Amino acid sequence: MQSPQFFTLIIGTEILNRRRTDKHFDFVTKALMAKGYKLSGSFIIEDDPALIVQTIKFIASQPNPVLFSFGGIGSTPDDYTRKCAAIALKDGHLPVHQEAKQIIETQLGGRAYPHPIKMAELPKGAKLLDNPVNNMPAFSLDERFFFMPGFPEMSHPMVEEILEKLIPENKTCYRHTLTALCRENELIEVMEKMPKNVEFSSLPKLYDDGWRVSISVASDDEALAKEAFQMYIDLLEAKNIIYGLNDESN
């Protein structure tokens, strides 16, 4: 898979109304950072079928997307994700996945019916993901769309296993940062010259004694990262603006 763009889809009205606190965004960003990658987007949405379908379709329309979706794959009436994934990515049908059916029956016995067995109704072509807690299957589509439970203790080990398969070798990201005693508009002329494959950010903050701006430059090309960062230093020194270099981090 070339240059994947990673997305999270966090589904749950209980997060938006603050009955639960999201733990997925922080976990996924750190897991990706350890591999040298970052999220391209993260969505927290309510349990609304039309919204879920449209969000999955939007993510799927991006170049080389990888989706980690959390929540809504159970058997209660508000668990829409299995059906929505089928509509957004396949033919809309939910045939019974025989392996998933067998797992659920083995785990639950007679308690599998009438409701839990519905979790075996999966989009066409679904592949199962191992659940390390209770073996109830999650699933993936096309080896890039991963649909997992909303429970972090179940889904986070799945994410780690997926990333090990997708990214067996970590990518090094070369990052340089500084803080300058100025407004960020003093540096716009350099920002406009940043190469497309250089990630940069400008974070201004107003203190009692005036403005400061933190500049971060990163690239998987070590020489390019240094070159881009030097452009900021050259401008700051030409304008006699005081700045300090921060610790570099990958």
Backbone as CSV, one residue per row, in Angstrom:
resi,resn,N_x,N_y,N_z,CA_x,CA_y,CA_z,C_x,C_y,C_z
1,MET,0.851,-1.195,0.000,0.000,0.000,0.000,0.885,1.243,0.000
2,GLN,0.668,2.156,-0.944,1.509,3.333,-1.076,0.920,4.522,-0.333
3,SER,1.744,5.198,0.452,1.383,6.442,1.136,-0.046,6.412,1.682
4,PRO,-0.328,5.563,2.640,-1.689,5.502,3.172,-2.072,6.781,3.904
5,GLN,-3.337,7.138,3.794,-3.908,8.204,4.602,-4.794,7.552,5.653
6,PHE,-4.511,7.809,6.903,-5.219,7.159,7.995,-6.352,8.036,8.518
7,PHE,-7.485,7.376,8.793,-8.659,8.074,9.318,-9.240,7.265,10.477
8,THR,-9.836,7.973,11.426,-10.648,7.299,12.433,-12.089,7.758,12.288
9,LEU,-12.990,6.827,12.513,-14.421,7.114,12.576,-14.908,6.585,13.917
10,ILE,-15.301,7.482,14.783,-15.709,7.141,16.145,-17.211,7.377,16.231
11,ILE,-17.957,6.295,16.361,-19.414,6.358,16.255,-20.036,6.178,17.635
12,GLY,-20.847,7.134,18.031,-21.516,6.989,19.319,-22.118,8.284,19.819
13,THR,-23.420,8.317,19.869,-24.104,9.488,20.430,-23.667,9.729,21.865
14,GLU,-23.319,8.660,22.586,-22.928,8.800,23.989,-21.637,9.587,24.165
15,ILE,-20.824,9.667,23.119,-19.610,10.490,23.188,-19.958,11.955,22.965
16,LEU,-20.826,12.200,22.001,-21.199,13.578,21.693,-22.017,14.225,22.804
17,ASN,-22.796,13.427,23.537,-23.561,14.013,24.646,-22.822,13.892,25.981
18,ARG,-21.532,13.473,25.911,-20.624,13.456,27.055,-20.941,12.383,28.094
19,ARG,-21.750,11.396,27.747,-21.979,10.299,28.676,-20.764,9.378,28.733
20,ARG,-19.968,9.387,27.677,-18.688,8.687,27.676,-17.615,9.584,27.064
21,THR,-16.378,9.333,27.449,-15.251,10.103,26.929,-14.510,9.277,25.893
22,ASP,-14.235,9.886,24.749,-13.516,9.176,23.695,-12.081,8.866,24.113
23,LYS,-11.642,7.649,23.846,-10.265,7.249,24.107,-9.546,6.798,22.840
24,HIS,-10.270,6.767,21.719,-9.695,6.224,20.490,-8.745,7.191,19.788
25,PHE,-9.134,8.468,19.716,-8.318,9.434,18.987,-6.903,9.491,19.548
26,ASP,-6.791,9.641,20.849,-5.475,9.754,21.473,-4.655,8.495,21.243
27,PHE,-5.297,7.339,21.372,-4.573,6.082,21.190,-4.060,5.929,19.756
28,VAL,-4.925,6.165,18.784,-4.537,5.950,17.387,-3.444,6.927,16.967
29,THR,-3.556,8.188,17.392,-2.519,9.152,17.011,-1.159,8.727,17.559
30,LYS,-1.118,8.232,18.781,0.155,7.794,19.358,0.667,6.527,18.680
31,ALA,-0.236,5.602,18.362,0.177,4.372,17.686,0.744,4.672,16.301
32,LEU,0.119,5.609,15.597,0.625,6.000,14.279,1.944,6.745,14.392
33,MET,2.050,7.622,15.386,3.277,8.380,15.571,4.461,7.445,15.808
34,ALA,4.235,6.377,16.544,5.302,5.414,16.798,5.771,4.738,15.519
35,LYS,4.904,4.720,14.511,5.247,4.128,13.220,5.761,5.165,12.225
36,GLY,5.731,6.445,12.620,6.177,7.501,11.724,5.083,8.071,10.849
37,TYR,3.815,7.857,11.225,2.676,8.340,10.445,1.774,9.205,11.319
38,LYS,0.757,9.776,10.689,-0.200,10.606,11.410,-1.584,10.407,10.808
39,LEU,-2.580,10.861,11.535,-3.939,10.856,11.007,-4.124,11.952,9.976
40,SER,-4.886,11.637,8.935,-5.306,12.670,7.991,-6.644,13.270,8.399
41,GLY,-7.416,12.527,9.191,-8.706,13.042,9.632,-9.319,12.140,10.677
42,SER,-10.133,12.734,11.543,-10.839,11.976,12.569,-12.250,12.525,12.679
43,PHE,-13.226,11.618,12.727,-14.627,12.009,12.761,-15.307,11.358,13.963
44,ILE,-16.005,12.157,14.746,-16.858,11.645,15.817,-18.287,11.982,15.426
45,ILE,-19.102,10.964,15.236,-20.454,11.202,14.744,-21.460,10.411,15.574
46,GLU,-22.707,10.831,15.506,-23.754,10.161,16.261,-24.238,8.918,15.530
47,ASP,-25.068,8.152,16.226,-25.580,6.903,15.656,-26.711,7.198,14.669
48,ASP,-26.322,7.735,13.535,-27.282,8.089,12.499,-26.878,7.370,11.214
49,PRO,-27.687,6.449,10.704,-27.286,5.630,9.556,-26.865,6.440,8.333
50,ALA,-27.643,7.458,7.971,-27.307,8.243,6.785,-25.960,8.938,6.958
51,LEU,-25.711,9.459,8.155,-24.444,10.147,8.421,-23.280,9.167,8.408
52,ILE,-23.493,7.979,8.948,-22.435,6.969,8.941,-22.084,6.568,7.511
53,VAL,-23.089,6.328,6.692,-22.842,5.949,5.297,-22.069,7.037,4.564
54,GLN,-22.513,8.271,4.702,-21.868,9.363,3.979,-20.433,9.594,4.458
55,THR,-20.197,9.411,5.748,-18.842,9.601,6.260,-17.921,8.505,5.747
56,ILE,-18.392,7.263,5.748,-17.566,6.180,5.209,-17.287,6.405,3.725
57,LYS,-18.300,6.821,2.978,-18.096,7.085,1.551,-17.071,8.195,1.331
58,PHE,-17.159,9.236,2.146,-16.195,10.338,2.003,-14.772,9.851,2.257
59,ILE,-14.586,9.102,3.334,-13.250,8.595,3.643,-12.761,7.677,2.529
60,ALA,-13.643,6.824,2.027,-13.263,5.898,0.955,-12.884,6.619,-0.329
61,SER,-13.371,7.845,-0.509,-13.078,8.606,-1.726,-11.689,9.255,-1.699
62,GLN,-11.023,9.237,-0.554,-9.707,9.853,-0.439,-8.629,8.936,-1.013
63,PRO,-7.489,9.486,-1.413,-6.420,8.644,-1.959,-5.860,7.683,-0.906
64,ASN,-5.822,6.408,-1.232,-5.217,5.377,-0.386,-5.676,5.453,1.070
65,PRO,-6.979,5.403,1.322,-7.447,5.543,2.697,-7.302,4.254,3.511
66,VAL,-7.032,4.422,4.785,-7.116,3.339,5.760,-8.008,3.844,6.872
67,LEU,-9.081,3.119,7.142,-10.075,3.555,8.117,-10.083,2.645,9.337
68,PHE,-9.994,3.263,10.514,-10.242,2.574,11.767,-11.575,3.087,12.296
69,SER,-12.584,2.237,12.255,-13.923,2.619,12.704,-14.213,1.936,14.030
70,PHE,-14.741,2.713,14.979,-14.999,2.196,16.320,-16.475,2.353,16.660
71,GLY,-17.105,1.235,17.018,-18.468,1.293,17.515,-19.518,0.875,16.504
72,GLY,-20.653,0.391,17.019,-21.815,0.125,16.194,-21.839,-1.191,15.469
73,ILE,-21.021,-2.179,15.899,-21.028,-3.463,15.188,-21.691,-4.567,16.016
74,GLY,-22.391,-4.175,17.081,-23.065,-5.156,17.926,-24.407,-5.568,17.366
75,SER,-25.292,-6.012,18.262,-26.574,-6.572,17.821,-27.782,-5.805,18.346
76,THR,-27.557,-4.648,18.964,-28.684,-3.857,19.458,-29.255,-3.007,18.321
77,PRO,-30.478,-2.499,18.483,-31.118,-1.761,17.389,-30.364,-0.516,16.928
78,ASP,-29.487,0.049,17.786,-28.752,1.253,17.384,-27.349,0.931,16.871
79,ASP,-27.078,-0.333,16.603,-25.794,-0.727,16.015,-25.950,-0.805,14.499
80,TYR,-25.615,0.304,13.847,-25.876,0.434,12.405,-24.641,0.184,11.531
81,THR,-23.467,0.073,12.131,-22.237,0.157,11.340,-22.099,-0.966,10.329
82,ARG,-22.490,-2.179,10.687,-22.362,-3.292,9.738,-23.163,-3.012,8.465
83,LYS,-24.409,-2.597,8.624,-25.257,-2.301,7.472,-24.741,-1.087,6.704
84,CYS,-24.305,-0.071,7.431,-23.821,1.150,6.766,-22.554,0.880,5.967
85,ALA,-21.670,0.037,6.511,-20.458,-0.319,5.769,-20.809,-1.071,4.496
86,ALA,-21.813,-1.946,4.586,-22.241,-2.682,3.398,-22.794,-1.750,2.336
87,ILE,-23.554,-0.747,2.758,-24.123,0.217,1.805,-23.035,1.093,1.200
88,ALA,-22.131,1.567,2.049,-21.114,2.515,1.586,-20.048,1.858,0.716
89,LEU,-19.706,0.607,1.003,-18.539,-0.001,0.369,-18.842,-1.220,-0.498
90,LYS,-20.032,-1.848,-0.293,-20.356,-3.064,-1.032,-21.724,-2.938,-1.685
91,ASP,-22.508,-4.012,-1.634,-23.790,-4.031,-2.339,-24.982,-3.781,-1.424
92,GLY,-24.699,-3.467,-0.166,-25.774,-3.160,0.772,-26.335,-4.361,1.504
93,HIS,-25.964,-5.574,1.091,-26.502,-6.780,1.719,-25.606,-7.232,2.875
94,LEU,-26.212,-7.991,3.800,-25.489,-8.536,4.947,-25.691,-10.051,5.002
95,PRO,-24.967,-10.781,4.167,-25.077,-12.243,4.238,-24.464,-12.756,5.546
96,VAL,-24.869,-13.929,5.945,-24.331,-14.531,7.160,-22.907,-15.019,6.890
97,HIS,-21.984,-14.553,7.697,-20.591,-14.988,7.605,-20.470,-16.259,8.435
98,GLN,-20.218,-17.374,7.759,-20.305,-18.669,8.425,-19.274,-18.824,9.549
99,GLU,-18.081,-18.321,9.353,-17.073,-18.434,10.412,-17.470,-17.604,11.627
100,ALA,-17.983,-16.385,11.366,-18.441,-15.550,12.473,-19.607,-16.215,13.204
101,LYS,-20.499,-16.810,12.455,-21.652,-17.512,13.046,-21.183,-18.636,13.975
102,GLN,-20.204,-19.391,13.510,-19.696,-20.507,14.310,-19.028,-20.000,15.591
103,ILE,-18.271,-18.915,15.483,-17.601,-18.348,16.660,-18.626,-17.907,17.700
104,ILE,-19.659,-17.207,17.243,-20.678,-16.700,18.169,-21.420,-17.852,18.837
105,GLU,-21.763,-18.867,18.064,-22.461,-20.022,18.638,-21.573,-20.762,19.635
106,THR,-20.302,-20.876,19.317,-19.375,-21.565,20.220,-19.208,-20.792,21.520
107,GLN,-19.103,-19.480,21.403,-18.888,-18.645,22.580,-20.122,-18.548,23.462
108,LEU,-21.286,-18.464,22.848,-22.494,-18.154,23.612,-23.469,-19.311,23.740
109,GLY,-23.300,-20.324,22.945,-24.228,-21.442,23.010,-25.648,-20.995,22.694
110,GLY,-26.599,-21.396,23.526,-27.989,-21.026,23.300,-28.254,-19.544,23.439
111,ARG,-27.371,-18.845,24.144,-27.553,-17.391,24.316,-27.254,-16.615,23.031
112,ALA,-26.739,-17.319,22.003,-26.442,-16.641,20.736,-27.711,-16.179,20.028
113,TYR,-28.837,-16.792,20.379,-30.112,-16.473,19.723,-31.057,-15.821,20.723
114,PRO,-31.893,-14.891,20.242,-32.090,-14.480,18.840,-31.246,-13.282,18.416
115,HIS,-30.574,-12.615,19.351,-29.964,-11.331,18.991,-28.465,-11.372,18.693
116,PRO,-27.589,-11.886,19.578,-26.155,-11.820,19.300,-25.748,-12.412,17.954
117,ILE,-26.496,-13.393,17.462,-26.132,-14.027,16.196,-26.191,-13.037,15.032
118,LYS,-26.890,-11.928,15.232,-26.960,-10.908,14.176,-25.580,-10.342,13.856
119,MET,-24.639,-10.446,14.803,-23.290,-9.931,14.565,-22.547,-10.720,13.495
120,ALA,-23.104,-11.874,13.112,-22.522,-12.661,12.023,-22.998,-12.185,10.656
121,GLU,-23.932,-11.261,10.622,-24.405,-10.693,9.357,-23.454,-9.568,8.966
122,LEU,-22.592,-9.842,7.991,-21.509,-8.928,7.640,-21.522,-8.620,6.143
123,PRO,-20.938,-7.491,5.750,-20.879,-7.150,4.320,-20.157,-8.225,3.507
124,LYS,-20.491,-8.302,2.261,-19.873,-9.266,1.365,-18.359,-9.068,1.335
125,GLY,-17.623,-10.160,1.459,-16.166,-10.100,1.400,-15.504,-9.744,2.710
126,ALA,-16.262,-9.666,3.793,-15.688,-9.302,5.080,-14.707,-10.367,5.561
127,LYS,-13.600,-9.904,6.151,-12.644,-10.789,6.808,-12.674,-10.483,8.304
128,LEU,-12.567,-11.514,9.115,-12.709,-11.343,10.548,-11.432,-10.810,11.189
129,LEU,-11.624,-10.027,12.242,-10.536,-9.552,13.090,-10.686,-10.224,14.443
130,ASP,-9.583,-10.693,14.997,-9.637,-11.362,16.294,-9.946,-10.364,17.400
131,ASN,-10.845,-10.764,18.272,-11.186,-9.960,19.445,-10.481,-10.576,20.646
132,PRO,-9.515,-9.875,21.257,-8.708,-10.481,22.318,-9.435,-10.625,23.643
133,VAL,-10.623,-10.046,23.766,-11.331,-10.049,25.047,-12.385,-11.145,25.112
134,ASN,-13.314,-11.153,24.152,-14.408,-12.137,24.226,-14.612,-12.916,22.931
135,ASN,-13.690,-12.747,21.980,-13.716,-13.487,20.710,-14.856,-13.102,19.777
136,MET,-15.722,-12.170,20.176,-16.767,-11.736,19.265,-16.114,-11.027,18.079
137,PRO,-16.381,-11.473,16.867,-15.591,-11.003,15.728,-15.891,-9.572,15.297
138,ALA,-14.827,-8.839,15.038,-14.900,-7.592,14.290,-14.551,-7.945,12.848
139,PHE,-14.502,-6.946,11.942,-14.278,-7.318,10.544,-13.584,-6.206,9.768
140,SER,-13.027,-6.593,8.639,-12.398,-5.634,7.730,-12.935,-5.847,6.329
141,LEU,-12.808,-4.811,5.508,-13.175,-4.875,4.101,-12.010,-4.358,3.266
142,ASP,-11.669,-5.110,2.247,-10.649,-4.706,1.274,-9.291,-4.428,1.918
143,GLU,-9.053,-4.984,3.101,-7.776,-4.871,3.802,-7.369,-3.414,4.056
144,ARG,-8.381,-2.527,4.117,-8.083,-1.126,4.415,-9.179,-0.434,5.230
145,PHE,-10.322,-1.077,5.361,-11.413,-0.528,6.166,-11.665,-1.491,7.325
146,PHE,-11.387,-1.031,8.541,-11.403,-1.904,9.710,-12.488,-1.436,10.677
147,PHE,-13.411,-2.330,10.969,-14.572,-2.008,11.793,-14.486,-2.793,13.101
148,MET,-14.397,-2.052,14.196,-14.100,-2.654,15.496,-15.109,-2.213,16.547
149,PRO,-15.140,-2.902,17.691,-16.046,-2.481,18.759,-15.652,-1.112,19.319
150,GLY,-16.588,-0.500,19.998,-16.301,0.770,20.635,-15.515,0.639,21.917
151,PHE,-15.383,-0.575,22.451,-14.665,-0.790,23.704,-13.158,-0.751,23.454
152,PRO,-12.425,0.185,24.060,-10.986,0.302,23.808,-10.205,-0.972,24.125
153,GLU,-10.589,-1.680,25.190,-9.839,-2.878,25.562,-9.932,-3.962,24.488
154,MET,-10.947,-3.900,23.651,-11.070,-4.841,22.541,-10.407,-4.297,21.275
155,SER,-10.700,-3.056,20.950,-10.301,-2.523,19.652,-8.841,-2.076,19.589
156,HIS,-8.281,-1.601,20.677,-6.920,-1.075,20.596,-5.873,-2.154,20.299
157,PRO,-5.974,-3.334,20.884,-5.055,-4.399,20.437,-5.238,-4.754,18.969
158,MET,-6.459,-4.638,18.463,-6.700,-4.877,17.043,-5.942,-3.862,16.197
159,VAL,-6.002,-2.596,16.592,-5.297,-1.548,15.854,-3.797,-1.834,15.828
160,GLU,-3.245,-2.220,16.963,-1.812,-2.502,17.025,-1.445,-3.652,16.089
161,GLU,-2.270,-4.687,16.067,-1.996,-5.827,15.188,-2.116,-5.429,13.724
162,ILE,-3.118,-4.627,13.409,-3.309,-4.163,12.031,-2.112,-3.345,11.574
163,LEU,-1.651,-2.427,12.420,-0.529,-1.570,12.039,0.752,-2.376,11.839
164,GLU,0.934,-3.431,12.636,2.117,-4.268,12.448,2.104,-4.942,11.085
165,LYS,0.910,-5.286,10.599,0.803,-5.920,9.288,0.917,-4.899,8.157
166,LEU,0.274,-3.744,8.340,0.300,-2.720,7.296,1.659,-2.032,7.201
167,ILE,2.283,-1.820,8.367,3.539,-1.061,8.409,4.562,-1.885,9.190
168,PRO,5.121,-2.925,8.584,6.079,-3.766,9.312,7.360,-3.027,9.689
169,GLU,7.714,-1.993,8.909,8.909,-1.215,9.209,8.511,0.239,9.460
170,ASN,8.980,0.767,10.585,8.642,2.145,10.935,9.273,3.129,9.958
171,LYS,8.571,4.219,9.728,9.101,5.309,8.910,9.635,6.398,9.830
172,THR,10.819,6.901,9.540,11.397,7.971,10.354,10.899,9.317,9.865
173,CYS,10.402,10.110,10.800,9.966,11.467,10.487,10.948,12.440,11.147
174,TYR,11.589,13.282,10.355,12.575,14.235,10.867,11.880,15.560,11.131
175,ARG,11.838,15.936,12.396,11.098,17.132,12.807,12.033,18.127,13.499
176,HIS,11.837,19.394,13.177,12.579,20.484,13.817,11.584,21.542,14.266
177,THR,11.792,22.082,15.456,10.869,23.086,15.985,11.628,24.235,16.620
178,LEU,10.987,25.387,16.623,11.543,26.570,17.277,10.401,27.428,17.793
179,THR,10.731,28.321,18.705,9.784,29.314,19.190,10.388,30.688,18.995
180,ALA,9.642,31.563,18.339,10.125,32.910,18.031,9.266,33.954,18.727
181,LEU,9.902,35.042,19.121,9.202,36.144,19.790,8.673,37.109,18.736
182,CYS,7.582,36.696,18.085,6.990,37.531,17.047,5.592,37.018,16.732
183,ARG,4.890,37.760,15.889,3.623,37.281,15.369,3.891,36.337,14.206
184,GLU,2.956,35.439,13.947,3.194,34.459,12.886,3.210,35.095,11.501
185,ASN,2.571,36.263,11.342,2.575,36.880,10.014,3.961,37.350,9.591
186,GLU,4.899,37.423,10.544,6.273,37.756,10.192,6.923,36.651,9.368
187,LEU,6.322,35.462,9.390,6.945,34.298,8.767,6.162,33.763,7.573
188,ILE,5.120,34.477,7.188,4.259,33.975,6.112,5.030,33.815,4.807
189,GLU,5.956,34.684,4.530,6.689,34.590,3.260,7.473,33.287,3.156
190,VAL,7.914,32.749,4.291,8.584,31.452,4.269,7.554,30.327,4.179
191,MET,6.445,30.463,4.912,5.396,29.440,4.852,4.939,29.209,3.419
192,GLU,4.842,30.283,2.662,4.377,30.172,1.282,5.360,29.416,0.387
193,LYS,6.580,29.256,0.855,7.614,28.590,0.055,7.855,27.148,0.497
194,MET,7.091,26.663,1.479,7.310,25.301,1.956,6.979,24.280,0.863
195,PRO,7.860,23.315,0.621,7.572,22.266,-0.361,6.335,21.461,0.037
196,LYS,5.663,20.893,-0.931,4.425,20.163,-0.663,4.643,18.947,0.225
197,ASN,5.807,18.320,0.136,6.043,17.123,0.939,6.721,17.439,2.265
198,VAL,6.618,18.687,2.700,7.074,19.085,4.031,5.854,19.466,4.855
199,GLU,5.707,18.817,5.995,4.631,19.161,6.927,5.109,20.319,7.806
200,PHE,4.332,21.375,7.864,4.723,22.470,8.751,3.499,22.999,9.473
201,SER,3.749,23.564,10.646,2.665,24.170,11.406,3.167,25.425,12.093
202,SER,2.248,26.346,12.323,2.534,27.609,12.997,1.507,27.780,14.110
203,LEU,1.973,27.819,15.355,1.073,27.894,16.502,1.356,29.164,17.300
204,PRO,0.561,30.204,17.066,0.784,31.461,17.791,0.128,31.445,19.169
205,LYS,0.691,32.223,20.085,0.091,32.372,21.414,0.463,33.737,21.978
206,LEU,-0.515,34.365,22.606,-0.302,35.698,23.184,-0.059,35.582,24.681
207,TYR,1.101,36.091,25.111,1.453,36.120,26.523,1.374,37.568,27.030
208,ASP,1.557,37.734,28.341,1.510,39.081,28.920,2.571,39.995,28.324
209,ASP,3.714,39.415,27.958,4.811,40.238,27.425,4.857,40.239,25.897
210,GLY,3.832,39.713,25.253,3.789,39.788,23.792,3.563,38.441,23.127
211,TRP,3.662,38.450,21.795,3.372,37.263,20.989,4.571,36.318,20.920
212,ARG,4.256,35.042,20.826,5.234,34.014,20.493,4.594,33.093,19.455
213,VAL,5.427,32.514,18.620,4.919,31.560,17.639,5.849,30.355,17.610
214,SER,5.258,29.168,17.680,6.027,27.930,17.588,5.927,27.394,16.163
215,ILE,7.063,27.141,15.576,7.147,26.638,14.209,7.650,25.200,14.245
216,SER,6.964,24.330,13.516,7.378,22.934,13.409,7.471,22.561,11.942
217,VAL,8.552,21.898,11.588,8.784,21.444,10.218,9.146,19.967,10.267
218,ALA,8.533,19.158,9.406,8.818,17.723,9.428,8.755,17.139,8.027
219,SER,9.564,16.108,7.808,9.554,15.381,6.537,10.245,14.053,6.746
220,ASP,9.928,13.067,5.908,10.666,11.813,5.966,11.966,11.902,5.171
221,ASP,12.202,13.062,4.543,13.460,13.368,3.862,14.286,14.243,4.801
222,GLU,15.329,13.692,5.391,16.095,14.407,6.413,16.687,15.711,5.888
223,ALA,17.271,15.664,4.690,17.888,16.865,4.128,16.853,17.937,3.836
224,LEU,15.691,17.523,3.326,14.641,18.479,3.003,14.091,19.128,4.268
225,ALA,13.951,18.338,5.346,13.469,18.896,6.605,14.430,19.966,7.123
226,LYS,15.717,19.697,7.067,16.705,20.677,7.532,16.699,21.930,6.655
227,GLU,16.588,21.715,5.353,16.586,22.846,4.426,15.383,23.751,4.658
228,ALA,14.214,23.137,4.829,13.001,23.924,5.058,13.072,24.670,6.382
229,PHE,13.589,24.016,7.409,13.705,24.649,8.722,14.692,25.819,8.683
230,GLN,15.757,25.650,7.933,16.767,26.712,7.841,16.183,27.973,7.214
231,MET,15.194,27.818,6.361,14.561,28.989,5.750,13.938,29.886,6.817
232,TYR,13.339,29.286,7.837,12.772,30.077,8.939,13.867,30.763,9.732
233,ILE,14.917,30.021,10.034,16.014,30.597,10.809,16.639,31.770,10.067
234,ASP,16.846,31.610,8.764,17.450,32.687,7.977,16.598,33.950,8.025
235,LEU,15.294,33.790,7.917,14.408,34.949,7.939,14.401,35.604,9.323
236,LEU,14.333,34.804,10.374,14.329,35.349,11.733,15.609,36.133,12.010
237,GLU,16.720,35.579,11.590,17.984,36.276,11.816,18.093,37.530,10.963
238,ALA,17.562,37.481,9.756,17.584,38.678,8.909,16.739,39.795,9.501
239,LYS,15.683,39.443,10.223,14.801,40.438,10.845,15.168,40.722,12.297
240,ASN,16.255,40.118,12.768,16.713,40.296,14.157,15.621,39.938,15.175
241,ILE,14.905,38.850,14.879,13.861,38.361,15.783,14.462,37.280,16.679
242,ILE,14.241,37.399,17.968,14.767,36.434,18.920,13.993,35.121,18.798
243,TYR,14.729,34.013,18.811,14.082,32.702,18.733,14.906,31.700,19.510
244,GLY,14.295,30.582,19.833,14.982,29.491,20.510,14.627,28.178,19.862
245,LEU,15.627,27.270,19.736,15.382,25.953,19.164,14.826,25.038,20.245
246,ASN,13.827,24.240,19.861,13.219,23.290,20.775,13.791,21.907,20.526
247,ASP,13.530,21.005,21.446,13.975,19.623,21.255,13.339,19.030,20.019
248,GLU,14.124,18.321,19.228,13.598,17.657,18.043,12.969,16.342,18.439
249,SER,11.880,15.980,17.742,11.213,14.716,18.029,10.760,14.100,16.729
250,ASN,10.748,12.779,16.682,10.299,12.074,15.468,8.810,11.862,15.499
